Amino acid sequence: MLKKVLLVSPFPPSQNPRLLKEYYALKSAGFKVKALYAERDKWSSDHQIPEDFERVGGKVGSFWHFITRVIHKLSRMFLPYEYNYHRVSLLLLYRALKIKADLYIAHELTALPVVVKAAKKYNGKCGFDIEDFHRQESSDDMRSYQYLASCAIEDKYINQTHYITCSSPLISEIYKEIYPNIKPQIIKNVFSNSFISKLPITTNNILSLFWFSQTIGKNRGLECVLMAMAKLASRKVKLTLLGHIDKNTKNYFLDLATNLSLDKDQLIFLPPVEPENIFKEAARHDIGLALELKIPENRNICLTNKIFSYMNAGLAILASDTLAQKKLLEDYPGIGSTFKSENIDNLSSAIENYQRLPQLLIQHRKHSKEVAERTLNWEVESQKFILIVNSVF
């Protein structure tokens, strides 16, 4: 009989690629898989969802979604953190407790109490996938709600799991320091070889920088990039930003570019695309920007899927020197360069270096893609993941 697995996440697959990758890996390995999720942003419902995924908490903008938001605000007044951490904490628990499975896997901290409770009810196993250092995910303030809630939930439930995976070596290390009894294993945020770019790597007259995210926003390092571009002697460089952006934020960046005397065609905005099409768009450019800041601490030690997407697309990596990104580029030399975080002069010099040395750019782009093809890909990591899952039975 097929083993049954329930994946639980407060986010949809379009905003949690790791959830989707695990879903397909488990299916391919012969497991019967179902997933519970919730919507976070209105645009996320536009993406195709596998039929085994069940939404809780309503569609964004619906009456039921509004009611869950009201209930969530009220629940924070009197319910323990594990029940009020997220808008759908209670709903995920309610549905999970009605689904019998052999293994329950939590994605994001909201789902951790859910999978532990469901596994206990049905005498099953549970795992926890950690992509972020939750207690310092949005702030380093140890008095903040998120810090206090994350500590309380992890302290109570993390030692009750049967396995833990982490997306970054440094996140794994910090969790081992806090909870010496756990043995987190690293599953990197990489992608399938099927997304490796087939486009030839050549030099272009204009150096093309690329950055993407679900949402384009302020104070994410993009201002530094524009300022660094303005310092270059050559205007033969452009920045393309892909993602959702509201009118005010777009005008903010356009005004900044104008004030810096950049040409209009040096800043380009692209609308979001299906996750699998990110690689095709990225491959049209030369350099992938990984602009993580060092504060809060989570940003300093996490490795986002962005940097691995660039590698699949065959881009040279230009990364801020967070602890995690610096370590990655030291572990895999020749895939790109680092610059001092938020240091405009240093970033400008790094960009200029690629302008002056087109052969170095080609060398870094080729090696970046080679590493993705050979080592940093989901074909390798998914095998590790399935071995971890099988080990709990």
N, C-alpha and C positions, 0 to 999 in steps of 0.2 A: 504493500500500500504506500502511496506517495505521502511523504512528510508534508505537513501544511505549515506555511509561514505567513505571519501577518506583519506587514510593515506599517509603522505608525508615524505620522508626521503632521505638524500643524501647517505645513506649506504644501502647495501643489507641485507636481513634478517639474513644471516649467521653471520654478524657483528653487528647486532642489534636485539638480541633475544627479547627485549621488544616490538619491532615493530610486530614481529611474534605472540607473545602472545596476544597482543591487537587485531590483525587481527582475530585470531581464537575465542577469547572471543566475539567479535562483531558478528561474523558469528553464533556462538552458540546462541546468544541472539536474533537472527532473523533479523539482519541488512544485507543489501546488501553492501559488502565491496570491495573496490579496493585500490591498493597501487601503489605509484610511488616511485622509488628508483634509485640509481646509484651504479656502482661498484667502489670500492676503491683499492682493491688488486686483482692480477690476480687469486689467488687461490679461491677467493670468488665465482667465476662463476662456480666452480666445484660442488657446493652444489645445491640440488634440490630447485627450486623456485616455489611457488604456482602459478597457472595459472592467478590469479587475480592481480599479481604483474607485473607492466610494467616498464621496464628499460629505463632510458634516459641517454644520454651521451656516448653511445657505450660500447662495451666490452673492457676491459683493454687490451692494445696492438694493438687495431684496429686503422685504419686511423681516424675514426670519434672521437675516444677517444683522439687521438693526437691533432686534430683540436680544441676540446673543451679546452684542456690545453693551447693552444696558445691564444685562445680567452679570456680565463680567465686571463692570464697574461696581455693582452692588456686592459681588462676591468678595471683592478685595477688602471689604469692611469687616467681614466676619469669618471667612473660610481660610483654612490653612493654605500656605503657598502652593502646595501640590495641586490644589483644586482651583486656584485663581491666577496661576502663572500666565495663562494665555486665555484668549477669548473662548477657545474650544476645549479647554482642559477637561471639563466635565463631560462634554459630548463625546470626545475621543474615548474617555474611560467607559462611558455608558455603552458605546458600540463595541469596543474591544472585549468587554465582559460578556458579550453575547456571541462572540466568535471563538470557537474552539480551534486551537492550533497547537502544533508541536513546538513552534518557536515564534517568539514575538520580538521584533526588532524596533528599537526606538531611534528615530532621527530627530535630533534637537531635544533640549531638556524637557520641554512640555510633555513629551511622550515617555520619559523615563518612568515616572510612577505608574503610568498606564500599563506598560508592558510587564512590569514587575507584578502588579496586582492581577493582570489577566493570566500570566504564567502560573501564579500560585493557585488561582481558581481551577485551572484545568491540568495542574500538575505538569506543566510544560517548562520550556527553557526560555530565557530572554537575553537579549544582547543590546548594547548601547553604542551607537555610532556617534563619535564626538568630532564635529568639524570646527568648533570654536571653544575657546576658554571662556565658558559661559559667565562666570562671575565677574569677569572684566571684559565682557564682550562690547559693551557700549560706553563704559565709564570705569575709571580706576577709583571712583569714590566708594569706599568700603561701607558707607552709610546709606548707599542708594538701595532702592527697592530690588533692583536686579541682582545686586551683589548679595544681599541678605537672603533673597528667595532662592537664588542658585545654590548658595552654600547649604541652606536648609534641605533642599531637595536632594542634592548630591550626597550630603552627609547621611541622609536616611536611606537612600535607595541604591547608590552606585555599587556598594559591596554585595548587593543581592542579585547582581547580574551574573550570567554565566560566561560572558566574554565582553570585551570592550575593544573597539577599533577607534583609531585617531587618524586624522587626515594629515597631521604634521608631526615630525619627530619631536619638535620642541613642545608642542601641546601634550604629546605623550609623556615627555619627561616631567612636565610640571604636575600632571595628574598623578604620576607615580610618587612624586615628592609629597603630595597632599594625602594620597591614599596608598600607603606602602603595600597593602595586600593585593592590589589589582595589578594585572599585567597587560596593559593596553598594547595592541598590535597595530602597526601602521599600514593603512590602506590609503595610498595617495589619491588626490583628486584628478586623476588622469583620465584620458579618453581613448576610445577604441582606435586601432590602426586603420579602421575603415574611413576615418575622418582625416587621414593624412593627406595633405595637399598634393595634387598631381601636377600643379603648375610649375614650370621651370623657374629656377631662381636666377634672376638677372639683375643688373644694375639699372636704375632709372635716373632720369635727369633731375627729378625732384624727389627728395627723401621723404618718404611717407610714414608718419607716425600713426599708430592705431591704439585705441582704448575703447573698451566696451563695458557695460554693466547693465543691470536691469533698469537702473535709474541714473541719469546723469545729474549730478548735483554739485553744490559748492563744497569747498573745503575738503576735497578728496585728492588734492595734488594737481588738479588740472590747471589752476591758476598759475602754479609754478612752471608748468610746461609752456604756457603762452608767454610768460615773462622770459623764460629761457630762449624761446624762439626769437623774441624781440631783440635779444642780445647778439644774435648771430649776424655775421657780416653778410652772409648769403641769404637771400629770401627763398632759396630753392628748397623749402621744407614746408610740409603741410601736416595738419593734425585732423584726423577723422575720429569723431565720437559717435558711438552707436548705443542707443538705448532710449528709454522713455525720458522725455524732458518737457516740463511745463513752459508756458510762454514767458513767464517772468525770469526763469532761470536761463532760458535760451538768450533772452535779451541781455541778461547780466554778462554772459560770456561774449556775446557779440560786441557789447559796449567795451568790455575789457580789451578785446582784440583791437578794436578801433583806437582806443586810448593808447595802446602800445604801438600804434602805427603799423600793425600787421595788415597785409593785403586781404581783401575779402575772401579770396580763394584759398587762403591758408588755414581757415577753420571750416570744417565741413561736419554737418550733423546728418546722421542716418537713423531712420526709424528702427525699432526692434525687429528681429527676424526670428524664425523658429530656431530653437537651440542648435539643431543639427546643421543649420546654415551659417552659423557664426564662423566656422572654419573656412568656408568658401569666401566670405567677405574679408576675413582677416588675411587670407593668402594674397590679396591684392596689394598688400602694403609691405613695408620693409621692417619696421620695428614695432614690437608689442610693448606697451608701457605698463609696468606693474608698479603703481604709485602708492602702495600701502604706507600709511603713517606709522609712527612708533607708539602713538598713544591713541586709544587705550592699549593695555598690554596685549590683548588678543590680537590686534593688528600687527604687533611686533613679532609674534610667534606663529601666526597662521600661514598656511600656503593655500591661496585661493585657486579655484579651477581656471581662473583667467590666465595665469602664467603657463599652465599646461596646454591651454587652448592655443596660445601663440606658438608653442612648439610644434603642435600638430600641423599648424598652418605654415610652418617653415619661416617664422619670423625670428630675428635677433631679439633677445630680451634686454630691455633697459629697465632695471629694477632699482627701487629705492633700497637703501642698505638696512632694512629691517633684519633682525636676527635670523628669521627663517629664510628670507629671500637671499641674504648674503651666503648662508650655509648652502642653499641649493646651488648657487652659481659657483661656489667653491667645490662642491661635490661633483659638479658636471661642468668643468672649465671649458671655455670656448663656445658656450651657447649665447653669450651676451655680456653685458657690463652692468655694474652697479654704480649708483651715484649717492651722494650724501643726501639723506631725506630732507626735503624742503630747502635745499641749498641751490638757489637759482643759478649761480655761477658754475657750480660743479655740474649741474644737469646740462647747462648750455655747452660746456666743454665736452661732455660725453656725446651730445648730439653732433657737435662740430667734428668730433673725431671720426664719426661714421661718414660725414660729408667728405672729409679729406681722404679717407681711406676706404674707397668702395670695395676693394678686395677683402678687407677685414670684415665688412658688412656681409658680403657673400659667404665668407668662411663661417661666420657665426650663424648665419641663416641655415646653411647646409648642415652644420653640426647640430644645431637645435633640432632640426627635423630628424636627423639620424638617431639622436638619443631617444626621441619620441617613438620612432619605429622600433628601436632595438630594446629599450628598457622601460621608459616612462610611458606605459600605455595600459589600457584597461585589460588587454589580453593577459598581461602578466599579473596585474593587481587582482583581477577577478578570480584567478586561480588561488591566490592567497586567501581571498575572502571565502571562497567555497570550502577550502580546507579548514578555516576557522569555524565555519558553520557546522561542518560535519563532525568536528571534534567535540561538540557539546552533546552529541547523542550517544 
